């Protein structure tokens, strides 16, 4: 059975993404308003990247714990981590790019020197459930 954990989302990140979306929409309108037929593909590209990608990230960032693996998804990006390969999980507030919509993060070390930071809304439940899965995978 799989359990899905949504990402915690910081208000400041929502504000930044809202501004990025607004600026992208404005840029697309300005681009199309020049009347050139070549402006439409450029405007479409701006909307897809500047509007579509942030919305996709906001709506899809989640962590799915299955009996033998942790699946992480954030927009077009996906990771599959075997529960048995997880060596440690530690709190972090590192701002490096990661599939986390909050700086209230957990760093997952796995495999041979790999790591990933996530931000489940309910960290305590996630930690309890993943520790149970790790015991079951051992």
C-alpha positions in Angstrom: 0.0 0.0 0.0 1.3 3.5 -0.9 1.1 6.6 1.2 1.2 10.0 -0.4 2.7 13.0 1.4 2.2 16.4 -0.1 4.9 19.0 0.1 4.8 21.7 2.6 4.7 25.1 0.8 6.3 28.3 2.2 4.3 31.5 1.7 7.3 33.3 0.4 7.7 30.7 -2.4 4.1 31.1 -3.3 4.6 34.8 -3.6 7.7 34.5 -5.8 5.9 32.0 -8.1 2.9 34.3 -8.3 5.1 37.2 -9.3 6.9 35.0 -11.9 3.5 33.9 -13.3 2.2 37.5 -13.5 5.4 38.7 -15.2 5.3 35.9 -17.7 1.7 36.6 -18.6 2.5 40.3 -19.0 5.5 39.5 -21.2 3.4 37.2 -23.3 0.7 39.9 -23.8 3.3 42.5 -24.7 5.0 40.1 -27.1 1.7 39.4 -28.9 0.6 43.0 -28.9 3.3 43.9 -31.5 1.1 42.3 -34.1 3.8 40.1 -35.6 2.8 36.5 -36.5 6.2 35.3 -35.2 5.3 36.7 -31.8 2.7 33.9 -31.1 5.2 31.0 -30.8 7.4 33.2 -28.5 4.4 34.1 -26.4 3.3 30.5 -26.2 6.8 29.5 -25.1 6.8 32.2 -22.4 3.4 31.0 -21.1 4.4 27.3 -21.0 7.7 27.9 -19.2 6.7 31.0 -17.1 3.2 29.9 -16.1 2.9 26.2 -16.8 6.0 25.0 -15.1 5.5 26.8 -11.8 1.9 25.7 -11.6 2.9 22.1 -12.5 5.6 22.2 -9.7 3.0 23.5 -7.1 0.4 21.0 -8.0 2.5 17.9 -8.4 5.3 18.0 -5.7 4.7 14.9 -3.6 6.4 12.0 -2.0 4.9 8.5 -2.3 6.1 5.9 0.1 5.6 2.3 -1.0 6.7 -0.8 0.9 10.1 -1.0 -1.0 10.6 2.5 -2.5 10.1 6.2 -2.1 8.9 7.9 -5.2 9.5 11.7 -5.4 7.8 13.8 -8.0 8.0 17.5 -8.7 6.7 18.6 -12.1 8.6 16.8 -14.8 11.2 15.5 -12.4 11.0 12.1 -10.7 13.2 10.1 -8.4 12.9 6.5 -7.2 14.8 5.6 -4.1 14.8 2.1 -2.7 13.9 2.2 1.0 16.7 -0.3 1.7 19.3 2.1 0.1 18.4 5.0 2.6 21.3 5.5 4.9 20.1 8.5 6.9 17.4 11.2 7.1 18.3 14.5 8.8 16.5 17.9 9.1 17.8 20.6 6.8 17.0 24.1 5.8 19.5 24.1 2.9 18.2 26.3 0.0 19.8 24.2 -2.8 17.4 23.3 -5.6 15.4 20.2 -4.6 11.9 18.8 -5.0 10.7 20.7 -1.9 8.4 23.7 -1.7 9.6 24.7 1.8 12.9 25.3 3.5 11.6 23.1 6.3 13.2 20.0 4.8 14.5 16.5 5.3 17.7 15.5 3.7 17.6 11.8 2.6 21.0 10.2 2.0 20.9 7.0 0.0 23.0 4.8 -2.2 26.7 5.7 -2.6 26.9 9.4 -1.7 23.6 10.5 -3.2 21.1 12.8 -1.4 17.8 14.5 -2.0 15.9 17.1 0.1 12.1 16.9 0.5 9.6 18.9 2.6 6.6 16.7 3.6 3.8 18.6 5.3 3.7 16.1 8.1 7.4 15.4 8.8 6.7 13.4 11.9 4.3 11.0 10.2 6.6 10.7 7.2 9.6 9.9 9.4 7.6 7.3 11.4 6.3 5.7 8.3 9.7 5.6 6.5 11.4 4.2 9.5 8.8 1.4 9.6 9.4 0.7 5.9 13.2 0.7 6.4 12.8 -1.9 9.2 10.6 -4.0 6.9 13.1 -3.7 4.1 16.0 -4.8 6.2 
